[in-house]
Amino acid sequence: MPKAIEVAFSEIGIRPLPMNRRIWQFVKDKGALNTNQVAAGLGLPANTVSSQLGQLRDRALLVSKPELDKTTGHTVHYFSAPAKLKKFELLPISSAAKERRAKARRSKNNAAEPFVLVGTAGLAQARSGAQPPTPPAIAAPTGLKTSPAAVLLDSMSVREAYALYLELRGMFNPSEP
């Protein structure tokens, strides 16, 4: 639902500013703000504001300063406009930001299985950087024999298995194509 100011502007023919420019102008005018403060001030969803702030930071239109929130213990980023930047100009993404994004993508793709450490011993182990214990290998149930068909199927590629499926389907259901 549009705000009253947006309706008034559209009635007299003034186009509203793009969201990234509105966010940049708000942060520039107000000083160091976190995502929730910007979202509340502009009446926008916090996830949208967070995404826009990250993009503006990557384009060097804003700088962020991480600080530890004493009440929650989480890191909160406070965004502000650099003093040298006087006007909004959508700059290309910096090479440092591109490298940071690529590194995050690589670490996300190579992420290990998450593990949970319980108790004070687990907390000490996490702080020391030690790896979690590996779970014991699960042995196959005894008494089961591996059939030649199972060995054959395990050695097939997906394409070969699909061709076999189509052949068997045609043999057992001749009415289907």
C-alpha positions as CSV (number, residue, x, y, z in Angstrom):
1,M,0.0,0.0,0.0
2,P,1.5,3.3,-1.0
3,K,2.2,6.0,1.6
4,A,0.3,9.3,1.5
5,I,3.4,11.2,0.3
6,E,3.8,8.8,-2.6
7,V,0.1,9.2,-3.6
8,A,0.5,13.0,-3.3
9,F,3.6,13.0,-5.5
10,S,2.0,10.8,-8.1
11,E,-1.0,13.1,-8.3
12,I,1.1,16.1,-9.2
13,G,3.3,14.1,-11.6
14,I,6.5,13.6,-9.5
15,R,7.9,10.1,-9.8
16,P,9.1,8.6,-6.5
17,L,12.8,7.8,-6.2
18,P,14.1,4.3,-6.7
19,M,14.3,2.3,-3.5
20,N,18.1,2.1,-3.4
21,R,18.3,5.9,-3.8
22,R,15.7,6.4,-1.0
23,I,17.7,4.1,1.3
24,W,21.0,5.8,0.5
25,Q,19.5,9.3,1.0
26,F,17.9,8.2,4.3
27,V,21.2,6.8,5.6
28,K,23.2,9.8,4.4
29,D,20.8,12.2,6.1
30,K,20.5,10.3,9.4
31,G,24.0,8.9,10.0
32,A,25.0,5.5,11.2
33,L,22.0,3.2,11.2
34,N,21.4,-0.5,11.2
35,T,19.0,-2.5,9.0
36,N,16.1,-2.4,11.4
37,Q,16.4,1.3,12.0
38,V,16.4,2.0,8.2
39,A,13.5,-0.4,7.7
40,A,11.4,1.3,10.4
41,G,12.3,4.8,9.2
42,L,11.2,4.1,5.6
43,G,8.4,1.6,6.4
44,L,10.0,-1.1,4.3
45,P,10.5,-4.8,5.0
46,A,13.8,-5.5,6.9
47,N,14.9,-8.2,4.4
48,T,14.5,-5.9,1.4
49,V,16.4,-3.1,3.2
50,S,19.2,-5.5,4.2
51,S,19.6,-6.6,0.6
52,Q,19.7,-3.1,-0.7
53,L,22.1,-2.0,2.0
54,G,24.5,-4.8,1.1
55,Q,24.3,-3.9,-2.6
56,L,25.0,-0.2,-1.8
57,R,28.0,-1.2,0.3
58,D,29.3,-3.4,-2.5
59,R,29.0,-0.4,-4.8
60,A,31.0,1.8,-2.3
61,L,28.0,4.1,-1.8
62,L,27.8,3.1,1.9
63,V,30.3,1.7,4.4
64,S,29.4,-0.7,7.2
65,K,30.9,-1.0,10.6
66,P,30.2,-4.2,12.5
67,E,29.5,-3.8,16.3
68,L,28.6,-6.4,18.9
69,D,25.1,-6.0,20.3
70,K,25.5,-6.4,24.1
71,T,22.0,-7.4,24.7
72,T,21.8,-10.2,22.1
73,G,25.4,-11.0,21.5
74,H,25.0,-10.8,17.7
75,T,27.0,-8.7,15.3
76,V,25.1,-5.7,14.0
77,H,26.3,-3.7,11.0
78,Y,25.8,0.1,11.1
79,F,25.8,1.7,7.7
80,S,26.8,5.3,6.8
81,A,27.6,7.2,3.7
82,P,31.3,8.1,3.1
83,A,32.0,11.8,3.7
84,K,33.6,12.2,0.3
85,L,30.4,11.1,-1.4
86,K,28.2,14.1,-2.0
87,K,25.6,12.7,-4.6
88,F,24.1,9.4,-5.5
89,E,25.8,7.8,-8.4
90,L,25.3,4.1,-9.0
91,L,28.8,2.8,-9.3
92,P,29.8,-0.6,-10.5
93,I,30.4,-3.3,-7.9
94,S,34.0,-3.1,-6.6
95,S,36.5,-5.9,-7.3
96,A,36.9,-6.5,-3.5
97,A,33.1,-7.1,-3.2
98,K,33.1,-9.4,-6.2
99,E,35.9,-11.5,-4.6
100,R,34.1,-11.5,-1.2
101,R,30.9,-12.8,-3.0
102,A,32.9,-15.5,-4.9
103,K,34.6,-16.5,-1.6
104,A,31.2,-16.8,0.1
105,R,29.8,-18.8,-2.7
106,R,32.8,-21.2,-2.6
107,S,32.6,-21.6,1.1
108,K,28.8,-22.2,0.9
109,N,29.3,-24.9,-1.7
110,N,32.1,-26.6,0.3
111,A,30.4,-26.3,3.6
112,A,30.8,-29.3,5.9
113,E,27.9,-30.9,7.6
114,P,26.8,-28.8,10.6
115,F,27.4,-30.3,14.0
116,V,26.2,-29.4,17.5
117,L,28.4,-29.4,20.5
118,V,26.7,-29.8,23.8
119,G,27.8,-28.6,27.3
120,T,30.8,-26.8,28.5
121,A,33.2,-29.4,27.0
122,G,31.6,-28.9,23.6
123,L,32.0,-25.1,23.9
124,A,35.7,-25.5,24.8
125,Q,36.1,-27.8,21.8
126,A,34.4,-25.3,19.5
127,R,36.6,-22.4,20.7
128,S,39.7,-24.5,20.2
129,G,38.7,-25.1,16.6
130,A,38.8,-28.9,17.0
131,Q,36.8,-31.0,14.6
132,P,33.8,-33.0,15.9
133,P,34.3,-36.7,16.3
134,T,33.5,-38.7,13.2
135,P,30.4,-40.9,13.6
136,P,31.1,-44.7,13.5
137,A,30.7,-46.3,10.1
138,I,27.4,-48.2,9.7
139,A,28.0,-51.8,8.8
140,A,25.8,-53.6,6.3
141,P,23.5,-56.1,7.9
142,T,25.0,-59.6,7.9
143,G,23.4,-62.4,6.1
144,L,22.4,-60.4,3.0
145,K,24.0,-61.4,-0.2
146,T,24.6,-58.9,-3.0
147,S,22.8,-60.1,-6.1
148,P,24.5,-59.9,-9.5
149,A,21.6,-57.6,-10.6
150,A,22.4,-55.1,-7.8
151,V,26.0,-55.1,-8.8
152,L,25.0,-54.5,-12.5
153,L,22.7,-51.7,-11.6
154,D,25.2,-50.0,-9.3
155,S,27.7,-50.0,-12.2
156,M,25.3,-48.4,-14.7
157,S,25.2,-44.8,-15.7
158,V,21.9,-42.9,-15.4
159,R,21.5,-42.9,-19.2
160,E,22.0,-46.7,-19.3
161,A,19.6,-47.3,-16.4
162,Y,16.9,-45.2,-18.1
163,A,17.3,-47.1,-21.3
164,L,16.9,-50.3,-19.4
165,Y,13.8,-48.9,-17.7
166,L,12.2,-48.1,-21.0
167,E,13.0,-51.5,-22.4
168,L,11.5,-53.3,-19.4
169,R,8.5,-51.0,-19.4
170,G,7.9,-51.9,-23.0
171,M,8.3,-55.6,-22.3
172,F,5.8,-55.7,-19.4
173,N,3.4,-53.1,-20.6
174,P,3.1,-53.6,-24.4
175,S,0.1,-51.2,-24.7
176,E,2.1,-48.2,-23.4
177,P,4.5,-46.5,-25.9
